[in-house]
Amino acid sequence: MTGPAPVERDTALNRTAVRPTAVPPDAVSPAVAPPPWVLPQVRHWMPLGVLLSVAVLALGLAAQLVPGFSAAELGVDQDLSQHHAAALTAVAMLLNVVFGPVAGVGLIGAAALYIWLFRGGLVKAVAFGVVASSGWVASEFFKLIVARQRPNPAMLFDPLSPETGSNSFPSGHVSFAVALGFALYFLARGTRLARVTAVGAAAMALVVAWSRLYIGVHYPTDVVASFLAASAAVVLLAGLWNLAAPRLAHRLPALAVTRPPAPERK
C-alpha cells in the first residue's frame, strides 16, 4: 500500500521547505496606496507660522498707528517715480499683469494640469496649486485686518498705474510670487535643479517686489510684509498638508482608477 508522498524538510533549519509562488510582475496589491507627496516641513511649524503672522500684524499696525510712518515711506516711491526708464517700465508693467489675479489663476491652473497629466499625478498637482495660491489667501486675510490706504498717486511724479483703496498691506502680487517660488522649489527639491530653482524663485520675488514700488502702488513695508505673510502661509500649510496627505493620497488616486467589472453571478 502506497503511503502519502514524503514532505521535504530542511535538515539544517528543521523547517518545512516551501517553494515561493510566482507573482506576475505587473501585479499590484490593492491594499497598497501610492505614497503621498510630502511637503518640506520645519520641526516647529505651528509656532513659527504663528510668529510670522504676528510679525506681519505688528508691522501693519505700526504702519497704521505711528504718525508719519507712511509719509516717510512715500519718499521711496517718489524717488523711484522720478527715475522711470522705458525698459524698466515695460518690465514692471508686464509683472503687474503676469502676477495679477487673472493671469495668476490661469498660470496656476495650467501648471497644475501639466503636473497632473505628466509630472506626478493628481495629489502633487493639488499640492502645487494649494501652495501657490496660499500667498494670495494670506495677503487678503491681512488686508482685511490692517486696511492700509495705498500711496496717493497724486503725490507721485509719474504714476504708472494709479490705484486707490484700503488694500495696500501686504502686496498680493509679491505674496503670490513668494508662494509660487516655494511651490516651484518643492517640485524641484531632490533634483539637480533644486538650487537653481531656489535662487531663481528668490530673484523672481525680489524683482516683483521692486516692481510694486517702481509703479508706486505699495509702500516698502507692504512688500516686506508680503514675504513674511506668504512664508507664514506656506509653513502652516505644509504642516497641515502633511497631516492630511496620507488620507488624501488614498482617496484621490482611486477616483482615476478604473475598477474591474464585478464577476457575474451564476
C-alpha positions, 0 to 999 in steps of 0.5 A: 500500500502506497503511503502519502508522498514524503514532505521535504524538510530542511535538515539544517533549519528543521523547517518545512521547505516551501517553494515561493509562488510566482507573482506576475510582475505587473501585479499590484496589491490593492491594499497598497496606496501610492505614497503621498507627496510630502511637503518640506516641513520645519520641526516647529511649524505651528509656532513659527507660522504663528510668529510670522503672522504676528510679525506681519500684524505688528508691522501693519499696525505700526504702519497704521498707528505711528504718525508719519510712518507712511509719509516717510515711506512715500519718499521711496516711491517718489524717488523711484517715480522720478527715475522711470526708464522705458525698459524698466517700465515695460518690465514692471508693467508686464509683472503687474499683469503676469502676477495679477489675479487673472493671469495668476489663476490661469498660470496656476491652473495650467501648471497644475494640469501639466503636473497632473497629466505628466509630472506626478499625478493628481495629489502633487498637482493639488499640492502645487496649486494649494501652495501657490495660491496660499500667498494670495489667501494670506495677503487678503486675510491681512488686508482685511485686518490692517486696511492700509490706504495705498500711496496717493498717486497724486503725490507721485511724479509719474504714476504708472498705474494709479490705484486707490483703496484700503488694500495696500498691506501686504502686496498680493502680487509679491505674496503670490510670487513668494508662494509660487517660488516655494511651490516651484522649489518643492517640485524641484527639491531632490533634483539637480535643479533644486538650487537653481530653482531656489535662487531663481524663485528668490530673484523672481520675488525680489524683482516683483517686489521692486516692481510694486514700488517702481509703479508706486502702488505699495509702500516698502513695508507692504512688500516686506510684509508680503514675504513674511505673510506668504512664508507664514502661509506656506509653513502652516500649510505644509504642516497641515498638508502633511497631516492630511496627505496620507488620507488624501493620497488614498482617496484621490488616486482611486477616483482615476482608477478604473475598477474591474467589472464585478464577476457575474453571478451564476 
